[in-house]
Amino acid sequence: MKKVAVVLCGAGRFDGSEIHESVLTLLHLSRAGAKVQAFAPDAPQWAVCEHFDGQIQGDETRNQLVESARIARGEVLPLSAANAEDFDALILPGGSGAAHNLCNFATAGASGKVIPELYELIHSFHQAAKPIGAICIAPAIVALALKDFHPQLTLGATDDGPAVEATKAGAHMVKCAVDQIHVDSKNQIVSTPAYILGPDIAAVDQGIGKLVAQVLELCK
């Protein structure tokens, strides 16, 4: 049985992990017979947003680990407890919140930094040649973490803002449709655009299903 670590950062696309992407990832992993453990930073979200139009809700604060438990049905551990030695693969769902909570790509672009716990975890998986799956905006996180390895990634297009910034960070960006994936065989990275392109959960599901299948196939 393959063991997969999934990193969340809250519940909701504007301030945490994108819920559809996260649930579809967990669903496809379960259907494939993988054993999954969710992790999230035990830290405040960058903000709390209402999910009609993404407006920030004043001074309200929420914890990423507590909010991620809503998606993982309580089966979530602090990101600090994640160890690449215990897993065969790593998958990062997206959501705008991921670009704020797991790194500061949303505000700093190519000069952004990944939070230390996740930076070290990504490097541990990469050094062990264990596959990494990145969904939606999450390839930007991988681009920042592994910039020196010039990973091949997709954010859907290659000429819009996020893709341009990821290119500046050192990644090689590849155009990809929402129902497709891109595989960087050298770096063992699989990525798919998901809600970067949309347009709906059915289309996003196809790409995530292929990503999960390919990640599991790459597991040694």
C-alpha distance (Angstrom), angle and dihedral (degrees) to the residues before:
residue distance angle dihedral
M1 . . .
K2 3.81 . .
K3 3.79 116.3 .
V4 3.79 116.9 -145.5
A5 3.80 130.7 -171.9
V6 3.82 115.1 -147.7
V7 3.81 118.1 -165.1
L8 3.80 117.9 -148.0
C9 3.81 130.2 176.0
G10 3.80 106.8 -167.3
A11 3.79 137.2 -46.3
G12 3.79 117.1 -73.9
R13 3.78 135.3 49.1
F14 3.79 97.8 -113.3
D15 3.79 99.3 49.3
G16 3.82 105.0 13.8
S17 3.79 141.5 3.3
E18 3.81 118.9 -23.2
I19 3.81 103.0 -104.2
H20 3.81 98.8 -148.1
E21 3.80 91.9 49.0
S22 3.80 92.2 46.7
V23 3.80 95.4 47.6
L24 3.81 93.4 44.7
T25 3.80 89.4 51.0
L26 3.80 91.3 51.9
L27 3.81 91.1 44.8
H28 3.80 95.4 52.1
L29 3.80 91.5 45.2
S30 3.80 90.6 51.4
R31 3.79 92.9 48.1
A32 3.81 89.1 51.4
G33 3.79 90.8 54.0
A34 3.80 96.1 -112.8
K35 3.78 122.8 150.4
V36 3.80 109.0 -125.0
Q37 3.77 133.8 -160.9
A38 3.78 120.1 -175.1
F39 3.79 121.4 -148.6
A40 3.79 133.1 -173.4
P41 3.80 136.6 174.8
D42 3.79 113.4 -92.0
A43 3.78 90.4 -134.0
P44 3.80 140.3 99.0
Q45 3.80 119.2 -78.0
W46 3.79 115.1 -109.7
A47 3.83 86.7 -112.1
V48 3.80 142.5 -25.8
C49 3.80 113.5 -110.8
E50 3.78 132.5 -173.6
H51 3.77 109.6 -127.3
F52 3.78 103.2 -131.9
D53 3.80 94.5 80.9
G54 3.80 103.9 -13.3
Q55 3.79 98.9 -102.7
I56 3.81 115.1 165.6
Q57 3.79 113.4 -113.4
G58 3.77 104.6 -131.4
D59 3.79 117.0 -104.6
E60 3.82 96.7 -21.7
T61 3.81 115.0 134.8
R62 3.80 132.4 -162.3
N63 3.79 133.0 -177.5
Q64 3.83 117.9 -116.8
L65 3.80 94.0 -141.7
V66 3.81 93.3 49.1
E67 3.80 92.9 46.6
S68 3.82 92.7 45.8
A69 3.80 88.2 57.3
R70 3.82 86.5 69.6
I71 3.82 89.2 65.7
A72 3.80 97.5 36.2
R73 3.84 93.3 45.5
G74 3.77 89.2 -121.0
E75 3.80 95.0 -50.9
V76 3.79 96.8 118.0
L77 3.80 132.2 115.1
P78 3.82 132.1 -162.0
L79 3.79 112.6 -84.4
S80 3.79 88.4 -124.2
A81 3.83 88.2 68.7
A82 3.83 94.0 57.9
N83 3.80 115.8 110.8
A84 3.80 123.0 -177.5
E85 3.81 90.1 -146.3
D86 3.81 89.1 67.9
F87 3.82 96.1 54.8
D88 3.77 142.3 55.1
A89 3.81 97.0 -147.9
L90 3.80 145.3 7.8
I91 3.82 126.6 -139.0
L92 3.81 127.0 -170.3
P93 3.83 117.8 -164.2
G94 3.79 116.2 -156.0
G95 3.77 138.5 -132.8
S96 3.79 128.2 143.3
G97 3.78 88.1 -91.6
A98 3.79 90.1 64.4
A99 3.80 89.6 61.2
H100 3.82 88.9 54.5
N101 3.82 103.9 34.7
L102 3.81 103.6 36.0
C103 3.79 93.8 38.1
N104 3.79 138.3 -13.1
F105 3.80 96.4 -109.4
A106 3.82 89.7 123.2
T107 3.79 91.4 65.3
A108 3.81 104.9 20.4
G109 3.81 102.8 35.1
A110 3.79 114.6 -171.0
S111 3.81 92.1 2.3
G112 3.79 92.1 55.2
K113 3.79 127.3 119.2
V114 3.80 132.3 -137.7
I115 3.80 116.4 -128.2
P116 3.83 108.5 -95.1
E117 3.82 97.1 -114.4
L118 3.79 93.0 54.2
Y119 3.81 94.2 38.6
E120 3.80 90.2 57.0
L121 3.80 92.7 44.0
I122 3.82 93.2 51.5
H123 3.80 90.4 48.6
S124 3.79 91.4 48.7
F125 3.80 91.8 54.0
H126 3.80 91.5 44.3
Q127 3.80 93.9 49.0
A128 3.81 89.8 50.0
A129 3.84 90.2 50.3
K130 3.80 89.6 -121.1
P131 3.83 115.8 150.5
I132 3.78 122.9 -100.0
G133 3.80 122.6 -158.8
A134 3.81 119.4 -157.5
I135 3.80 123.5 -170.6
C136 3.82 131.4 -165.3
I137 3.84 108.6 -30.2
A138 3.82 92.8 -4.0
P139 3.84 92.3 92.3
A140 3.82 85.5 69.4
I141 3.81 88.3 60.1
V142 3.80 90.2 51.6
A143 3.81 89.8 46.9
L144 3.80 90.6 56.8
A145 3.80 94.7 43.5
L146 3.80 96.8 45.8
K147 3.79 100.7 30.2
D148 3.80 93.1 131.6
F149 3.82 89.6 59.7
H150 3.83 93.8 52.3
P151 3.83 94.9 -135.9
Q152 3.79 121.7 -155.1
L153 3.80 107.8 -122.0
T154 3.77 142.5 158.0
L155 3.77 133.0 -133.4
G156 3.79 90.4 169.5
A157 3.78 99.4 -100.2
T158 3.80 128.1 40.4
D159 3.80 100.2 -148.5
D160 3.82 105.7 51.6
G161 3.81 126.7 94.6
P162 3.84 102.5 -88.2
A163 3.82 93.1 42.2
V164 3.80 91.8 48.5
E165 3.80 91.2 50.6
A166 3.80 92.1 47.1
T167 3.81 88.5 51.8
K168 3.79 90.2 52.0
A169 3.80 87.8 52.5
G170 3.79 89.4 60.0
A171 3.80 104.5 -93.3
H172 3.79 124.7 128.2
M173 3.79 105.6 -129.3
V174 3.80 120.6 -148.3
K175 3.80 127.2 -161.8
C176 3.80 111.4 -118.1
A177 3.81 138.0 171.0
V178 3.80 120.5 -122.0
D179 3.81 93.1 -109.2
Q180 3.80 93.7 49.9
I181 3.80 138.0 70.4
H182 3.77 136.3 -143.7
V183 3.80 120.1 -137.6
D184 3.80 122.3 -155.8
S185 3.80 98.2 -163.2
K186 3.79 94.2 -176.4
N187 3.79 93.8 56.7
Q188 3.82 97.1 29.1
I189 3.82 92.7 -123.1
V190 3.81 126.3 144.2
S191 3.81 121.1 -170.0
T192 3.81 138.3 177.8
P193 3.84 131.7 -176.0
A194 3.84 99.1 -130.2
Y195 3.83 110.5 162.7
I196 3.80 92.3 0.0
L197 3.82 80.4 82.6
G198 3.82 104.7 12.5
P199 2.97 129.2 144.2
D200 3.81 96.8 175.2
I201 3.77 145.4 -20.6
A202 3.82 93.5 -90.7
A203 3.79 92.5 57.9
V204 3.80 92.6 43.0
D205 3.80 90.3 49.7
Q206 3.81 92.2 60.2
G207 3.79 94.1 56.4
I208 3.79 94.5 43.2
G209 3.80 91.2 48.9
K210 3.80 90.4 53.7
L211 3.79 91.6 45.8
V212 3.81 93.1 52.6
A213 3.80 91.6 47.0
Q214 3.82 92.2 50.0
V215 3.80 94.0 45.5
L216 3.80 90.6 52.8
E217 3.79 91.1 46.5
L218 3.81 90.2 54.5
C219 3.80 92.5 53.5
K220 3.79 111.3 109.7
